């Protein structure tokens, strides 16, 4: 093809010689656009200004005003600039990979000595020098033999392995930032000076196995964050400071909620205070599920590998499963079982007990299912990522015609639950069919249309993730936003046309024939452990009264009030409140400070005056001063306030 046609966002099209670069296209439109261009989008694919365009398509030229492509390029270029700075400071360091991630990037290095905070400062300074030099960025495509010879000559074994991992027939693209070179898919900026020198920061160093494999060398991973300008960076660093104050691990210690220990890595030891939060949340969710016509079930934690093989999990998920070998009496070989990593196959077993009719559908089976998954030790993070957890899991068995109504009902439930728990905002992503999938296009059309129709029927905005669905069906992911603007993916709703078929689920239709039901996988909170971690951080430990593990502490001002303190506690407990007495021989200010650190929402101070008046002095967490109230009135007020949101 000697000529190609490129269509611009305004609908106009122009012809260009095949092999024209995006930089040349920008120059053909306006000198100012050529000066400000940083990359292009060709049929939705992000491309480098230097890459030749050989086919017709739709094109848009990106500038620094285009947030998403600009941030991708800034962060990707900074990964290369950081690796260059490291090798200029320590020439013996071996480089590996440096991908873009949320808010920034990381790069893994093989270095004998650990990086120190002082080293990060030196690396940042050298990076700024490289940016100031405005070194050109150029790219070439090499053949495999040339790339291997290049890296072998420079003693870069990790790059040699990466080259060998690239499938035959794929381009091996090389990039130079000045004289420093890296193997990379791109795209990149056109010179180092396009990176804002005052809008990035190196944050920390962590260990990481090469390619995530615990049998491979341990590398050092340097993390950085980057934005388009200094103000955005400052706002992000302020958010990180606030996040550190809200860290659920720190608050968990202060509030005596839970702990972890080496004898059970990734498994939570819940303390009475933490278990109180867990039980209140579980009771709330149970009530919501009952009202939504879910039937609660309980399935085994240890299941024979035969079921996992039939469901497909043994082949696809074996490395993440905990295996249990049992010496059965009289058996010639050990019986292989697994702790369940998910509940879905077991729920199908309950569905399969007894013949089902179309009149039985939809059937909603819910379980607070205890699951175990092997997570690498380096990936575990407090309650946010554990090896043992409980999901608010449910599976809906329905007909294809019922998918949209069930989806709409689930979104309404999820929206209401999130609001009750203090999250007003959440985003929806609709992930559509991947290239590798099961089921006919007709079924996928129906499932995708049902999910899309349900969202639009409720008038909710959503974003489409093309090709990101599960192999068995499309899905919706729900991301809630917390008090400091962080997003957490918690809820999910997935259509499955695969597992019911593999596990022989059927129902008798209105036509008297047997049909396969659709299986809808759904969760609102996800894992209880992770969601409680999110709640702790969202509220900075100051949980709503109904969830707070220690709702009221009644503290004596003088020992002569001790008997009355216990009377007040008894009245509060009789009203259903979680109340404690503090009659220690300590000053009241000391007690107030201590219980404030423990995030107790209400502290009642009691002295001789309160004894005489049969009143209490009520102090609220984070409020100045106190208020005197009659005991009966104070108890009634707190009782109403402490009611869970669904019972008010």
C-alpha positions, -999 to +999 in steps of 0.1 A: +000+000+000+017+032-012-009+056+003-029+055+036-059+075+047-059+089+083-091+102+098-089+129+125-112+134+155-132+161+137-141+136+110-118+150+083-094+126+065-061+131+047-040+108+026-003+102+034+024+080+020+026+046+038+053+047+065+045+083+075+052+089+112+028+105+136+054+134+140+051+141+103+013+140+105+014+165+133+038+188+113+014+186+083-014+200+104+004+229+122+039+238+134+025+244+169+010+209+170+043+194+159+060+213+187+036+202+214+029+167+202+041+139+225+025+108+210-005+097+190-035+073+193-041+051+162-074+032+163-072+035+201-037+022+203-011+045+219+018+049+195+052+067+194+056+098+172+086+080+156+068+048+145+059+045+108+022+042+101+016+016+074-022+012+074-052+035+073-071+043+104-083+069+129-056+091+145-054+117+172-023+136+181-017+138+219-001+167+238+006+172+275-030+184+279-042+148+272-039+134+308-039+096+303-013+094+275+008+121+290+010+104+324+018+071+308+047+086+288+060+106+317+060+076+340+074+053+314+102+077+305+111+082+342+115+045+346+142+046+319+157+078+332+159+063+367+176+031+353+200+052+334+208+073+365+214+041+386+238+026+360+256+059+357+261+061+395+268+023+399+279+008+365+280-027+378+242-028+386+222-050+362+189-037+349+157-058+344+122-043+338+105-011+347+067-009+341+043+019+346+019+014+376-008+034+393+005+068+401+040+061+390+064+033+381+090+008+395+122-007+381+139-038+394+177-039+398+203-066+406+228-050+430+248-066+457+245-037+482+210-026+493+199+009+482+196+034+510+175+065+514+206+085+507+210+066+474+175+075+464+184+112+469+215+107+447+194+090+420+168+117+420+195+144+416+211+125+387+176+120+371+171+158+372+204+163+355+194+139+327+161+157+323+179+191+321+202+177+294+172+173+270+188+142+255+170+129+224+150+097+226+153+074+195+141+040+187+150+011+163+136-024+156+163-051+158+164-088+150+168-113+177+204-123+170+215-087+171+197-079+204+211-111+220+246-103+210+242-067+222+231-077+257+256-106+260+284-083+252+273-059+279+268-087+305+231-080+310+217-116+316+182-104+325+178-086+292+191-118+274+164-138+291+137-112+282+148-113+246+145-151+246+110-148+261+096-126+233+077-148+209+091-154+174+078-129+149+073-101+174+094-069+170+123-063+193+122-026+198+151-008+213+150+027+228+178+051+236+176+080+261+207+098+252+234+070+251+216+047+275+196+019+259+167-004+270+146-031+254+110-017+255+077-018+236+072+019+240+059+045+233+081+072+247+086+110+246+109+126+221+136+140+245+143+137+282+134+174+287+097+168+281+096+151+315+086+176+342+116+177+366+096+190+396+067+165+394+083+132+404+097+116+435+113+082+444+094+068+473+109+036+486+128+003+479+114-032+483+126-067+475+111-085+445+119-119+429+129-119+393+096-123+373+078-129+406+093-164+409+105-172+445+130-196+430+147-168+411+171-141+423+159-115+447+161-080+432+158-045+445+127-026+433+127+012+434+093+028+433+085+063+421+055+085+416+050+111+389+025+136+377+021+163+350+030+192+374+043+200+408+009+208+423-004+173+414+027+157+429+023+178+461-014+167+464-004+131+460+024+133+486-001+149+510-025+121+504+003+095+511+010+113+544-027+111+553-028+074+542+002+066+565-018+081+594-048+060+585-028+028+579-050+000+592-020-019+605-010+010+627-046+016+638-052-021+643-024-021+670-037+011+687-073-001+687-063-037+696-082-052+666-060-080+652-025-092+647-004-115+624+025-138+633+050-161+616+033-193+626+003-185+604+015-161+576-013-143+560-039-155+585-056-130+608-057-134+646-088-114+655-089-098+689-122-091+707-124-056+694-117-065+658-140-095+660-167-072+672-164-052+640-164-084+619-196-097+636-215-065+633-206-062+596-215-099+590-249-095+608-257-064+588-249-082+555-269-112+565-300-090+571-295-073+537-292-107+520-324-121+537-344-091+525-330-095+490-343-132+490-309-149+492-308-184+508-277-187+530-257-220+528-225-234+541-201-256+522-170-276+531-135-260+533-117-292+523-128-307+490-113-336+469-092-327+439-117-345+417-142-316+420-115-291+413-104-310+382-139-311+369-145-274+375-112-265+358-096-249+389-070-277+394-054-269+360-059-231+361-054-223+398-034-252+413-004-231+422-026-209+444-042-237+463-033-252+497-031-290+493-042-314+520-030-350+518-049-376+538-038-412+545-072-430+541-074-462+561-068-491+538-061-469+507-031-477+486-023-440+480-029-407+497-062-389+490-055-354+476-078-326+488-075-289+487-086-260+509-112-242+487-098-211+471-133-201+460-169-212+467-184-215+432-180-253+425-195-261+459-225-239+453-232-258+421-232-290+441-260-276+463-279-264+432-276-299+417-293-316+447-328-323+434-344-315+400-349-278+394-377-262+374-377-228+357-402-219+384-374-222+410-353-196+392-337-173+400-322-192+429-298-170+450-274-190+471-252-169+495-224-180+518-200-162+541-174-186+526-141-192+542-114-195+515-076-200+514-053-189+486-015-191+485-002-155+481+036-149+478+050-137+511+061-104+496+026-096+483+008-098+516-002-066+532-021-066+565-058-072+560-056-060+524-040-092+511-041-124+531-040-161+526-072-169+546-103-148+542-141-149+541-161-136+511-197-123+512-201-146+482-233-155+464-242-172+431-275-167+413-288-194+390-311-180+365-323-181+329-307-159+302-338-137+302-334-130+339-298-117+337-307-080+333-332-080+362-307-098+385-280-074+376-301-044+383-312-058+416-276-065+426-265-030+417-293-015+438-282-037+467-246-028+463-253+009+460-274+008+492-248-011+512-220+011+502-240+042+511-249+026+545-212+020+551-202+056+542-192+054+506-212+077+484-192+073+452-183+042+432-174+037+395-185+008+373-164-009+347-180-033+321-155-058+309-164-074+276-155-106+257-118-116+256-102-132+225-100-165+243-134-174+256-161-201+258-196-198+246-212-187+214-211-151+201-249-151+204-247-158+242-220-132+247-241-107+228-271-114+251-250-113+283-232-081+274-264-064+264-280-075+297-253-060+318-252-028+298-289-025+298-291-029+336-266-002+342-283+022+318-317+014+332-305+026+366-290+057+349-255+050+362-223+061+343-199+033+334-167+027+315-161-002+290-130-023+293-129-041+259-116-076+260-111-077+298-140-101+306-135-135+322-132-164+297-166-176+307-185-143+305-186-105+308-184-089+342-189-057+361-164-044+386-173-018+412-146+006+425-155+027+455-138+059+465-127+065+501-124+097+522-090+106+508-098+098+471-083+064+468-102+038+447-108+002+459-122-025+437-145-045+459-178-055+443-181-077+413-209-092+391-199-119+366-219-140+340-208-176+338-218-199+310-190-223+316-191-237+351-228-249+350-219-269+319-188-284+334-206-294+366-238-306+349-262-280+363-297-282+347-333-271+350-365-281+333-378-253+312-413-243+304-411-265+273-404-296+294-369-299+281-337-297+302-317-264+299-284-251+314-288-222+338-267-191+337-245-187+369-240-152+381-210-148+405-214-117+427-199-101+458-206-067+474-178-064+499-154-089+485-134-103+514-145-092+549-108-089+560-100-065+532-132-045+535-127-040+572-092-028+564-107-003+540-133+008+565-106+014+592-086+036+568-117+054+554-128+064+588-092+068+602-103+043+629-132+065+640-159+041+629-196+049+630-211+042+665-229+010+653-196-005+641-172+008+667-160-022+688-159-001+721-188+022+718-188+038+752-163+040+781-176+052+814-146+067+834-146+077+870-132+111+880-129+101+917-131+067+934-163+077+951-181+075+918-170+039+910-203+023+920-222+047+899-199+040+869-209+003+870-246+013+872-241+034+841-224+006+823-251-018+832-278+006+819-259+010+786-254-027+782-291-033+789-298-010+760-276-031+737-245-009+737-210-021+740-199-003+772-169-006+795-160+008+829-127+025+836-123+029+874-085+029+874-067+053+898-057+076+870-065+113+863-095+118+840-074+136+814-051+106+811-081+083+807-096+105+780-064+107+761-059+069+762-094+061+750-092+087+724-061+070+709-082+038+710-108+056+689-136+051+714-165+073+701-181+082+734-164+087+768-187+094+798-169+111+827-185+105+861-178+124+893-196+131+926-217+157+909-229+132+883-236+107+911-258+132+929-276+143+898-278+108+882-263+123+851-232+118+829-207+142+812-205+131+776-173+136+755-174+128+718-143+117+699-126+147+682-150+172+697-140+199+721-156+200+756-183+178+770-220+179+776-239+171+807-269+148+802-293+129+823-285+092+824-318+080+809-317+106+781-281+098+773-288+061+771-318+066+749-299+089+725-270+065+721-293+035+717-310+052+687-277+064+673-260+029+676-287+012+656-273-003+623-284+018+593-307-009+580-326-010+613-333+027+617 
